[in-house]
Amino acid sequence: MSDLTSDTDLWDREAQTFDEAADHGLADPECHEAWRTLLLEHLPPAPARVADLGCGTGTLALLLAEAGYAVDGLDFSPEMVRRARAKAGDVVRFVDGDAAVPPLEPASYDVVLSRHVLWAMPSPSDALTRWTELLRPGGRLLLVEGSWSTGAGLTAEQTITLVEQSGREAHLRRMPEPVFWGREITDDRYLVVSPG
Ligand SMILES: C[S@@+](CC[C@H](N)C(=O)[O-])C[C@H]1O[C@@H](n2cnc3c(N)ncnc32)[C@H](O)[C@@H]1O
């Protein structure tokens, strides 16, 4: 069994209960509105073309499609993609594929968005190179990441360094507010925006 296959199996299992976390399912209207406001504050005006890499069950992709964006969601877990299609398949195009080498058209997106996926890439630096190649001139990168109490993740400093090493600017917006997570948090969660 390849590592990729064992990873997809792991995420297939995670998919069963994925939307139960407040920030995943966005079932609470205040939490949904907090994410909507945050993302729209940093996106170009709709309509614009967005690639959501490692889109999971498609919650953010749907939120953006409802706000008028043309969204392609990509994930390598068949169960995540099945759930995403059931949730948003009529307004979002979902693609099965590896975010490390996304099978999407280069230079064709205004925004590459990825939440909690860069940390899981075998080489975050190589992945970022591929991700920025998807952007049109002037396109922007939005990375939601964290350095979690479990020890997993990327620190804000690591993410900023990765973006800057790709030759781009990086702006940090820390996200300590409980409204994003459905509870108080003690670890470091944040958004890094890299404008075009
Ligand atoms: C923590 S979840 C985040 C899901 C979604 N971005 C969100 O925030 O709701 C990580 C997601 O990345 C996907 N993923 C991890 N490694 C991947 C890879 N190499 N290619 C595509 N998807 C990947 C998993 O299947 C999972 O859906």
The ligand as a MOL file (V3000), in Angstrom:
LIG
                    3D

  0  0  0     0  0            999 V3000
M  V30 BEGIN CTAB
M  V30 COUNTS 27 29 0 0 0
M  V30 BEGIN ATOM
M  V30 1 C -8.0840 19.0410 7.9210 0
M  V30 2 S -8.9180 18.6000 6.4780 0 CHG=1
M  V30 3 C -9.4210 20.2180 5.8640 0
M  V30 4 C -10.5950 20.1680 4.8940 0
M  V30 5 C -11.0580 21.5340 4.4100 0
M  V30 6 N -9.9770 22.2870 3.8080 0
M  V30 7 C -11.6520 22.3070 5.5570 0
M  V30 8 O -10.9480 23.1490 6.1240 0
M  V30 9 O -12.8230 22.0640 5.9050 0 CHG=-1
M  V30 10 C -7.6440 18.1770 5.3530 0
M  V30 11 C -8.1820 17.7900 3.9920 0
M  V30 12 O -7.0960 17.7250 3.0880 0
M  V30 13 C -7.2320 16.5650 2.3070 0
M  V30 14 N -5.8780 16.1970 1.8850 0
M  V30 15 C -4.8020 15.8730 2.6450 0
M  V30 16 N -3.7310 15.6060 1.8750 0
M  V30 17 C -4.1500 15.7640 0.5890 0
M  V30 18 C -3.5170 15.6160 -0.6700 0
M  V30 19 N -2.2210 15.2530 -0.7870 0
M  V30 20 N -4.2370 15.8600 -1.7800 0
M  V30 21 C -5.5560 16.2220 -1.7000 0
M  V30 22 N -6.2060 16.3620 -0.5440 0
M  V30 23 C -5.5150 16.1450 0.5960 0
M  V30 24 C -7.9070 15.5410 3.2050 0
M  V30 25 O -8.5430 14.5280 2.4790 0
M  V30 26 C -8.8790 16.4450 3.9610 0
M  V30 27 O -10.0890 16.5430 3.2690 0
M  V30 END ATOM
M  V30 BEGIN BOND
M  V30 1 1 1 2
M  V30 2 1 2 3
M  V30 3 1 2 10
M  V30 4 1 3 4
M  V30 5 1 4 5
M  V30 6 1 5 6
M  V30 7 1 5 7
M  V30 8 2 7 8
M  V30 9 1 7 9
M  V30 10 1 10 11
M  V30 11 1 11 12
M  V30 12 1 11 26
M  V30 13 1 12 13
M  V30 14 1 13 14
M  V30 15 1 13 24
M  V30 16 1 14 15
M  V30 17 1 14 23
M  V30 18 2 15 16
M  V30 19 1 16 17
M  V30 20 1 17 18
M  V30 21 2 17 23
M  V30 22 1 18 19
M  V30 23 2 18 20
M  V30 24 1 20 21
M  V30 25 2 21 22
M  V30 26 1 22 23
M  V30 27 1 24 25
M  V30 28 1 24 26
M  V30 29 1 26 27
M  V30 END BOND
M  V30 END CTAB
M  END
